[in-house]
Amino acid sequence: MAYTGKVALITGAGSGMGRVAARLFSKGGAKVAALDVSEAGLQETAQGHPGITPLRVDVTDGTSVEKAVRDIESQLGPIDRVFHAAAIMPCGQLLKMDADTLLRMMNINYGGLVHISKATVPRMLERGKGDFVSFSSMAGVIPIMKMGGYSATKFAVSAYTEVLYHENRNRGVRFACVCPPSVSTPLLDQGRQTDWPKMLDGEQPLAPEEVIAAVEQGLEQGKLWIYPSKNARIGALVRRLFPNLIWKQVHQVEGW
Ligand SMILES: NC(=O)c1ccc[n+]([C@@H]2O[C@H](COP(=O)([O-])OP(=O)(O)OC[C@H]3O[C@@H](n4cnc5c(N)ncnc54)[C@H](O)[C@@H]3O)[C@@H](O)[C@H]2O)c1
């Protein structure tokens, strides 16, 4: 996308891929509304980037999201692009994690998508243009032990985005669902501080910039599903054709 004069809304912009996207779009001349719950993260993202407007918004709060979108459109202009990247990733076995944590994760990772899409997509459809990008994950393609809770949120993100696309295709808005493998961001540290699956230990994480570049390319190519690496594409294929092969490896690696 030529960024000059465009308006982007990014959730989870106080860290990781949201931050990288916010700075990249802003450097390219876009006006960026950066949403996050982390005030400190937002300040750091916006530091030295006058085109970034930091907004402390919790994506689980539909009323706040709706108000933020109204304010952004009246102050910055109609939103051209949405990246929903806000998420958390506590790991562990399903029966060992408490229900509150699992449901809170669903509320942020998936509930946030519901609120953001409802507040922005109808406006974009009315104008007949815009980009709507959901951040799913390879965890939303390949479920593994100790990542069941997070995977469930990402399967929900993928399914919601797929149906959202089909219900609104050919109306000028581009939809994309990106499924990255491990990416070098603070989310990985967050996961590692909990009961981290051994399966993910050997993975060399991608750089956030690689994922954002893949999203840009995928949007240009009109792709709904964006797998930002060759391994991710192969993984998705193997999961579809031979799911038990992957489970066999998961059991072997986790040791039970
Ligand atoms: N890093 C990875 O390995 C990886 C891999 C695949 C997919 N993803 C997905 O990519 C997206 C971006 O991840 P990241 O690695 O940049 O994560 P990150 O942890 O660096 O950033 C996530 C941001 O979301 C914010 N956030 C959390 N709860 C929020 C809420 N209720 N409201 C608003 N903001 C909230 C956090 O404060 C944080 O700044 C996520 O959806 C993640 O699930 C990440």
The ligand as an ORCA input file, in Angstrom:
! r2SCAN-3c Opt
* xyz 0 1
  N       5.497    -13.726     18.471
  C       5.121    -14.869     17.940
  O       5.869    -15.866     17.967
  C       3.792    -14.984     17.245
  C       3.603    -16.093     16.404
  C       2.381    -16.235     15.770
  C       1.379    -15.290     15.950
  N       1.592    -14.227     16.782
  C       0.486    -13.278     16.938
  O       0.896    -12.022     16.408
  C       0.268    -10.964     17.132
  C       1.300     -9.976     17.623
  O       2.114    -10.669     18.563
  P       3.484    -10.116     19.111
  O       4.398    -11.247     19.076
  O       3.817     -8.853     18.456
  O       3.071     -9.893     20.645
  P       3.562     -8.863     21.755
  O       3.367     -9.505     23.066
  O       4.885     -8.309     21.422
  O       2.462     -7.699     21.581
  C       1.122     -7.916     21.922
  C       0.557     -6.602     22.445
  O      -0.835     -6.793     22.727
  C      -1.146     -5.982     23.847
  N      -2.374     -6.388     24.504
  C      -2.570     -7.460     25.332
  N      -3.825     -7.441     25.806
  C      -4.443     -6.365     25.258
  C      -5.750     -5.826     25.378
  N      -6.670     -6.401     26.160
  N      -6.052     -4.710     24.678
  C      -5.115     -4.103     23.891
  N      -3.847     -4.566     23.757
  C      -3.532     -5.680     24.432
  C       0.067     -6.145     24.762
  O       0.122     -5.111     25.735
  C       1.211     -6.119     23.765
  O       1.716     -4.808     23.615
  C      -0.536    -11.657     18.232
  O      -1.873    -11.798     17.815
  C       0.114    -13.013     18.373
  O      -0.763    -13.962     18.889
  C       2.772    -14.060     17.408
*
